[in-house]
């Protein structure tokens, strides 16, 4: 990076990752953070013309898209809206970013894969989404690759943040209300903190502004792996140690088929992060580290 101030336009400022990005990106330059309600510039991804105009008028060095349609089950019945936000809008961002010479950073998901097997998915493997949400996110990736030469796509999964709702908070709440819980034990992944994603993004951005050859798709999740059931058990054990009063006595392990959902979920959300770690010279910490820190922040 030269001495010129880096101008960053961030879409989705109030989402889990977007909120953390406002903090993590601030030391890198001028951050113009937008959401769908922003007044001065359009940050609403349902307004394709508006978001394109935002980028063309601001002429940023970097565009970061942390906005998405993430209602996985709802996407099955509202396919057009999911594709509008996760694909068409992303294509517009890619075109506009390319026009002004900006680096585009975008977040995708393990749902672009079919979730089969027990291995860690690599960036180069065959995609095959099981649901509309995954298909719409894959379409967004493909439009970026079509329209942009300089981009970073970070596929992540099982994202949580201390702010807003998340799986761990839900488990603690239920553990205070019930004696028995039932949690899925045949889906595997790594709970990944929005703060970790944001901090890694800021670091990768610094590198990418100096080396355009880093452009591409990367998997970005915390280290290790767990099932939803074992994740719940770890959460309950930790908050109990913190002295939080709980009524739960048993946490049953059940298959995903025990819960009916409109959208099918992948069983294997394990992602290989070797490419990310090697390219950006970072070590991704275990998922337990981030989860315990969040629980300490919320309940200690």
N, C-alpha and C positions, 0 to 999 in steps of 0.2 A: 504494500500500500504506500502511495506517496503521501505528501502532506495535505493533499486536498481532502476536505471533509467528506466522508462517505454519507450519502443520503440513502436512507433505508425506508421503504414503504412497507408497512406490515398490515396485512389483512387478517381479520379475526382476532382483534386485540383482547377480547374478553373470554375467549375459550380457554381451556385448561393450558394448552401449550402457548397460545397467544399471550396470555397474562404473564407467564414466566419469560417469554421472549422480550417483552417490554423492558424487563429488568436486565436480562442477559445481553441484549443488543445495545443498550444505552451507552456503554463505554466505547463502542466502535464508531459512533458518529451521530448524525441527526436522525432520529427515528420518528416517522410520521405514522402513528398507530391509528388504524381505522376499524370500524365495525359497520354493521348494516344501518346503524342510526347516526353515523357521522354526518355533520352538516356541511363543512367546508369542501370536502372531497367525498366522492361516492366510494363506500366500502362494502356495498351490498352486492354479493356475487350473483344475485338473481337479476341484476341490472347489467347486462353484458356491455352495452354501450358506455354506461357510466364508469365502470371499472377500467375500461380501456382508456377513456378520457383522463381518468385520474393519473394513470401512469404516463401518458403522453404529455400531460401538462406539468407534472412534477419532475419528470426526467430523472428518476433516482438511479443510483449505481446498483442498487439491490432491491428486488421485490421478494418479500417473504409471504407466502400464503399459508396461514394457519387456520383458514376458514374451510369448513366442509359440511356436507350433509352427513351426519353420523347416526341418525336414527335407523339402525339396521333393519329392524322388523317393519317399521313404517315404510321403508324404501320399497318393500315388496308390493305395496298397494299404491305408492306414490312415485312410481318409476321415473316419470318425466321430471319431477322436481329434483330427485336425486341426481339424475344425469345433467340437469341444468347447472347445478352447483358444483358437482364433482367432476364434470367433464367439460361441458360447453364453456363455463366460466373460466376454467383452468386453461383451456385453449386460447381464450381471449387474453388472459394474463401473459401467456407465453408469447403470443404475437406482439403485444404491446411492449413487453420487456425486451424482446429481440429488436424491435424498432428503435428503442432508445439506448440500446447497448447495455442493458442491465442484466446482472446475474439473477436468475430465478431460483428461489428455494421453495420447495413444496413437500408436503407430508402425505405419504400414502400408507398402506396397510398390508399386513400378512394375508388379509382376505383376498388378495389377488391370486393366491394359490388355493388348491383344493384341500389342503390340510391333511393329506394322506401320509402314511408312513410315520417314522419316529425320528427321522434325521433332522438336521438343521437346514432349512431351505437357504440356498444360495441365490444371489441376484440373477444369475444366468439361467436358472431352471425354468422349465415350462410353467406358465401361469394357467389357471383354470378355476375362476371364481365359482363359488357355490351359490351365491346370492346376488341380488340386484346391487346392493351396496358395494360389494367387491368388484362387480363388473363395471360399475360407474367409476370407481377409483382407478381401475386398470385403464379405462378409456381416457381418463385425465392424464395418466402417465404417458400414454401413446401420443396424445396431442402435444404434450410438452416436447417429446422427442421429435415430433414432426416439425414444430414451429421454432424451437429454441436450440441454439448451439451451446449456450452456456447455462447450465442448470445443475442443481443438486436435488435429487428426489430421495427423501429419507422414508423408507418403509419402517413402520413401528407397530407395536401391538400392546394390548393390555395396559393402556395408558391410564394413569391416575394422577391426582393432584390433591394437596391438602385443602385447596379452595374448591368449594362445590361438592357435589355428591361423588362418591366412589365406592368400590366394592368393599374395601376394608371398613369404612364408616358404616355401611349397611350391615355388615356382619356384626359389628360391635352393637349397633342399635338392636338388632334381632336377638343377640345374645343377652341383652338386658331385659328383653321381653318374653323370651321363650326358654323352655328347658331342653328342647331338641331342635336341631337344625338339619336340613338335608342340602348337601352341596355337591355339585358335579365333580366326578373324579376321573373322567376319561377325555378331558381336554387339557392340553399342556402348552405352557408358554412362560414368559418372564414378565411379571409386573414391572412397568417402566414409568418412572416419575417424569412428569412434565418439566420439572426443574432440570433433570438430567438431559432431556432432549434439548431444552433451550440452551443450556451451557455448552453442550456438544455442538449445537448449531452455530453458536457464536464463534467457537474455536475453528470449526470447519470453514466458516465464512472468511475468517482472516486468511486462512491458507488458500482458499479458492480465489480470492481477489489477487493473490500473487501468482497462482498457478492455474491457468484456465484448463490445463489437462486433467484436473481433478473432476471435471464435469461428468455426471453419470448418476446411476442409481446405487444407493447404499442401504443396508439394513442397520437400523439403529435401535437397539433394545438393551436392557440391563443384562448382566451376566447370569448364568445359571438357568434353572428351569423348575417349574412346579406345576401342580394341578390346582384347579380352583379349590378343591377340598383341602389340600395341604396348605394352600395359601390362607384359607380361612382359619385352619388350626393354628398356624404360626401367629396370625393376627390376634386371635383370642388368647393364646398363651402369653403374648407380649403385654397386652393391655391388662391381663390379670396380674402380671408381675408389677405393673405400674399402680396397682391398687384400685383399678376400676371395678365396682361391684357388678357381677354378672350372675344371671340365673341359669344360663345354659349348662347342661350336664353331659350332653352327647351331641356329636356332630357326625351324622351319617354320611357315608360316601355313596353317591348314586350316579347312574349313567345319565348322559345328556337327554336321553329319550324320556326320562322321568318328568321333564319340563317341556311343554309344547310351546314352540315359538314359530312365528310366521316365516322367519328366515333360517335356513340351515347354517350352522356354524362349523368352521374347520376344527378338527380334533387336534391337529398338530400345528401350533402357532410358533414353533421353535424357528428362529432365524439365525443364520450364521453372520456374525458381525466382523469376521476376519478382515474383509476388504476395508471396512470403515476404520478399524483400529490400525491397520497397516498404513493406509493412505494418510490419515490425519494424526498418526503417532499418539493415540490415546488408548488408555486401558478402561474398559467399561466395567464398573463395579457390579458386584452381585446384587440381585433384586432385593435380597433381605436388608442390605444396607440402607437403601432408600426408603423401604417400607417402615423399618424400625424408626428411622429418623422422623418420618411423617407422624407415626403414632406417638412418639415422644413429644413432638410439637403440639399434637392435638389433646393428648390425655395425661401427660406427666404433670 
